[in-house]
Amino acid sequence: MKDAVYARLRLTDPGPGAIHFPRRLDADYFRQLTAERVVTRFERGRPIRSWQPKRDGEPNEALDTFVYAHAALQGLISMGLRLNEEVEGVASVPGQRPGQKKILRSNWMR
């Protein structure tokens, strides 16, 4: 999953696959997001890749939480969640403003 995140971070043009960040994030967040690198070592002639910190003791919580969120999203998608369809369904409710919670009415009180 870290490979996928780093590949998306390398994209420079906005569009599909690019990651868009809010302006409120500071340099510390991006240091944490890019705090690791891939190291390849060989054992018995076979390459073994592992993610290692670029600098000892540097925090990497931003990277870890981003990877966990990305993995969770991929898991939900693999179980059938279709976010585009969900958004279109919410946006097409007549008389409902964007961001307004859907009101479920019951016949129980009638």
N, C-alpha and C positions, 0 to 999 in steps of 0.2 A: 504494500500500500504506500510506503514511503517513496518508492520508485515512481508510482503514479502521481503522487503529490508533487514531487520535484520536477517531473516532466511537465506538469501543468504550470508550475511556477516559472519555467523557462519560456513559456509563450509570451510574446510581447504585444501581439495585436488582440484587441477585445473581440469577443465572439465565443463560439462554442468551445468549451474546454478551458477557456481562460478563467483565472480566478480574479474576482473583483473584490477589493478591500475597501472598507470605509476609511475616510480621511482621518478619523480620530485615532487610528493606531499609530503608535510611536515607533522609533527606531529599535527600542528594546524588544518589542513584539517580533519584528522582522529578524533580529539577531537570534531570538529563540527559535523562530520558524526555520532558520537556516543553520542551526547550531550543529548539525551532524553531516557526515560525509560517508560515502561507501568506501570500505577498505576491502580489497581482495587479497587473500593469502592462499597459498597452495599447501595442501596436505596430500601426500602420496600422489602428486601430480594432478590433483583435482582442485579447481578453484572454489574457494569458500568466501562468499560475500557477507559482510556484516556492516551494520551502521555503527559508526564510532563518533564520539564528540570531536569537534574540530579543536576545541580548547578544553582542558580539564576543568571541571567544576562549573562550566557554563550551563545555565538552565536551558531546558528544551521543552518546557511545558506547552508552549504554543504549537510546536510541531506535533507532540504527542496528542493533544486534544484535537488538532486538525485531522490527524490520521484516524483517530477513533471515530470522529464524526463522519469522515468520508467512508470508513468501513461500515458504519451503521447504515448510512444512506444506501450503499451498495447492497447490503443485506436486505433492506426493505424493498429495494427495486427488484432483487432476485425473488422475493416472495410475492411480487405482483403489484406493488405500489407504483402508480403512474401519476407522478406529481403534476404533469401538464394537464392531464384529464381532471384531476382534483381541482386545480385552480380554475379551469374552464367551468366546471360544475358550480363552484362557489360564485363565480362572477356572473353566471347566467340566472341566478335566482331573481325573479322579478320583484322590484320594489326594495331590494336590499342594497344598502350602501356598502362600498368596499370597506373591509375591516369590521363590519357589523356582525355580531354573532347571530347564527341562525336560531330562530325561535321555533321551538317544537310545541305545538298545541295538542292537548289531549282532549278526547271526548268525555273523559271521566266527569268533569264538572257540569256537563250539559244535562 
